[in-house]
Amino acid sequence: MPSALLILISTLLFATMGVTVKLASAHYGTGEIVFYRGLVGALLMAWLARGRGIALRTTVPGMHFWRGVCGVCALTLWFYAIGNLPLATAITLNYMSSVWMALFLIGGAVLMGAARVDGRLVLTVLLGFAGVALILRPTIEHNQLWHGLTGLLSGMLSAMAYLQVTALGRAGEPEVRVVFYFSLGGMIVGACIAAFNGLHAHTLRGAALLLATGLLATVAQLLMTRAYAIGRPLVNASLQYMGIVFSFGYGVWLFDDPITGMAIAGMGLIVCAGVGATLLRGQAAPQSTAPTAES
C-alpha cells in the first residue's frame, strides 16, 4: 500500500479516535480514558513485540521516562480539550506541534548566538499563532478560554515528545518498544488521575468507546510508522494535516459544531504554517524518524 494512502488512513483513524474520545467524555473522566487507551496500547504492543521477537527491556530507561512525561501530559491535555471544545478546534490546536518546533529552532538559534535567524521560520510561527487567535476568538466568547489553552499546551508538549522520539530512534530503540513504554506511562498517569477524581461505572456503550479509542489509536500509529518507513517524510508530514479536515467533517456531522469563517481561516493559517515549518525543518536537518501521532 502506498505511503500516502497509509498516512490518509491513519489520519482518518486518529480523527475517528477523536470522536470516540469526545463521546466517551460523557461517561468517563479524562484520566480514565487515558488509562484505558494506554492499557489497550500496551497489550497490543506487547503482543506485537512477542510476535516479532523484539525484547521490551531497554538500555535507555531515562530517555523513555522523559518521552513519557511529555507525551502522556500532551495526550491527557488533548483528551481534555477534545471533551470540552469543538472536535476540529481541539485537534487543530494539537497540530500546532510543528509550529512549536519551529519556535524551538528559533530559540535554539538565538541561544547559540546565531548571526541571523531564518525569517521564514519566524513567519511560520507568526502565521500559526495568528491562526490560533482566530480559532480561539469564538471560544473566548463562550467562556472556554481555559480549554483552548489546554489544547494549545498539548501541541507544545507534543513537539517536545517528538524531539524525544527522534532521540530514541537515533539511539536504536524500535518503534514497538517506544510506543509500549508510552502506553505504559499513560496507564500509570491515567490511573493516578482517575483515582484522585473518582471512577465511573462501566456501561456497554462506554466500554465499547474505550476499546475503540485504544484500538483506533494503536492501529493508526502502526500505519503511520509504516508510512514513514517507506515514504518521503516531508510529504507524509504534510498529508497528516488532512486530519483537521476529517475532524472538521466529523464535528459538523455528529456534534453540530458551528461553522464560522474566522475558525476556518484560523485552521487554514495553522495548516499553512505547519506545512511550511515542516518543509523548513527538513531543509535544516534530515528527518531520521517518523513523528508519532498522539505524541
N, C-alpha and C positions, 0 to 999 in steps of 0.2 A: 504494500500500500504506500503511495507517495507520501513524503513527509508533510506536504501542505495539507493533504486530506487528514492525516493523523492529528495535526495541530487544530484544524477546524472541528474535528470530532471532540477532541479534548476540551476545547473552549466551550463547546456546546454542553458537554457533561459538567464542566465547572459552573456554567450558568444555571443548569438544571439543579446542581447541588445547592446553589443559592436559593432556589425555590424551596427545596426540601428544608433547608435551614430556617427560612422565613416561616414556613408552615409549622415546623417543629417548635419554634419560639413561642407558639401559642400554648404548648403543652409542657415545655421544659425551660429551665434556666440556661443561660449561655454555658456555664460550667458543665452541665450535664451533656449538652450537645458536643462540646469539645472532648469530653471524656469518651463518649461512645464513638465519635469519629476516630479518636486515637486508638480505641480498642479494636475496631474493625480493621484499621490500617495496620496495626502491629501484628494482628493474627495473619492477615494476608501476606505481609512482608516476611514473616517467619516461615510461612508455608512456601512462599516463592524461593526464599533463601535455601531452604532444605531441598527443594526440587532442583535447584541449580548448583547445589554443593557449595554455597557461599557461607562462610562462618560469620556469625553475628558478633563475635568478640572483636574488639577494636583496640588498636595500639595508640589511638589519639582520643581518649575519652574527654579531655578538656575541650577540644575543638567541637565535639558533638554537644557538649554541655552549653557552650555559648551559642552555637547554632540553634539549639533547642530553646534557649531563653528568648532569643529574638523571634524565632519562628512561631513558637507557641503563643507568645504575647501578641504577635501580629494576628494570628489566627483567632484568638479569643476576642480581640477588639473588633476584628472584621465580622465575626459572627454576631457580636452585639450590635454592630451598626446595621447589618442585614435585617435583624429583627425589629429595628426601630426606624429605618429610613426606607424610602422607595428603593426597590431592588437595584435598579440601574445606578442610582446615586451611590449606594454603598459599594458596589463593585467598581465603579469608575474611580472612586477615591482610593481604593486599594491598588488600582492600576497606576497610581501616581508613583509607584516604586521606581520606575525608570527615570522619572524627573528627579526624585530624591537622590538617585545615584549620580546624576549629572551634577547636582548641588554638592555632593560629597567630593566629586572630582575637582570642582572649582575650589572648595575649601582646602583640599589637599594641595592644590597648586599654590594657593596663597600662603599656606603654612610652610611650604617648601621654598618659598621665595622666588617663584617663577617670575620671569621678566614680564610676561603678559599672560592673561587668561583668555582662553578661546571665547571670543564674543558670541559665537554660535551657540555654545553651551549656555551662556548667560541668557540668551534669547529663549532657548527651550525652557529654561527654568521659569522665566517670566511668563511665557505663554501658559505653562502648566498651572501656575498659581492664579493667573487671570481666569483660567477655566474653572478652578476651584471656587473663586469668588462668585462667578456666575451661577455655579451649581448650588452653592450654599445660600445664596441670597433668598430664594423662596423658602429654604429650610429655616433660616433665621426667623422669618415671619411667622413660622408655626412653632416657635419656641423649641426647636430641636437642634440648636447650635452644638450642644454637647455631643449628640450622636454624630453629627457631621465631623467634629474634631476627632472623635474616636476612629472614624473611618479614615481620616487623613493620617492619623498617627499609625494606623495599621499599615498603610502604604510605606511610611518611613521605616518601620521595623521590618517590613518585607524586604526592603532594599538592603538593610543590614544583614538579614538572614541570607539573602542571595550571595552577598560577599563571603559569608561563612561557607555556603555550599560550594562556591568556587574554590575556596581554600581546601576544603575537604576533598574535592575532586583532584586537585593538584597533589594532595597527599596520598592519592591512590585508593581512596575509600569508594567502594562500589555504591551505586545509587540505592540498591535494595537496603544496604546497611544504613545509609544516611536517612532514608525515609522511615526505617524501622525505629531508629532512636528518636526521630522527630515525633513519630506516633506515640512512642513510649512517654516522651515528655508531655504530650497532650493529655495522655491518660492521667499522669500524676497531677498536673496543674488543674485539669478539669475536675478531678476527684476532690481536690482541696477546695476549689471554689464551690462545688456542689455541696460539700459537707458544711461549709460555712453558711451558704444561702438556703439550704434545705433541699430535700429530694422530692420529686413528684412521682405519683403512682403511674405505672405504665398502662397504656391502652393499646389495643391492636393497631390503631392508626398511628399513635405516637411511636411505638416500637418500629413500625414499618418505615416511618420517616427517618428515624435514627439510623436504621440499617441502610437505607437508601443513601443517606448522606455519606456514610463511610465508604460504601461501595463505589458511588459516583466519584468521590474524591480520589480514591486509590486507583481506579481504572484510568481516570483522566491523567493522573500523574505518570502512570506507566506509558500511556500513549504519547504523552508529551516528551518523556525521556527518550522513547524510540525515535520520535521525530527529530530530536536534536542530534541523535546518534547518526542518522543517515542523511539529514538535510542541511541546508545552509542556515546557520544560526540567526543571521540578521533578517532573513526572510521569515523564518519561523517566529521570531520575536515580534515582528510587525503584524503577522497574521493573528497573534494572540489577542490583539485588540478587538477582534470580532466578538470576543466575549462580552464586550459592552453592548454591542448591537443585539446579541441574543438576550441578554438580561433586560435590555430596554423592552424588547418584544414581550418577554415573559411578564414584566411588570405591568404593561398596558393590558395584556390579555387576561392575566389571572388576578391582578390586585387593583385594577383600575387606577394605576398610578397616573398622576396628572402629566399632560404633555405641555411643556412650556418652551417657547422659543429660546429663553435665556438658558434653561437647563441643557437643551440640545446644543446650543452654541458652546456652552462650557465643556460638554463632553467632546465636541469636535476639537476644541483647543487642546484638551488633555491628550486625545489620541494623536494629534499632530506633534505635540511636544514629546510624547512618549516615543513615537517612531523616530523623530529627529534625534532625541537623546540616545536611543539605541544605535542609530547609524553612526553618530559621532563617537560613541564609546567604542564601536567596532573599529573605527579608524585609529583610535588612540591605542588600543590594545586588543589582541586577538582573544576571542571568547573560547575558552577551553572546555567549559561545561555548560550544560543546559540549566537555565533558571528553573527552579522548582516552584511551580504554581502552588498557591496556598502557603507560600513562604517555606 
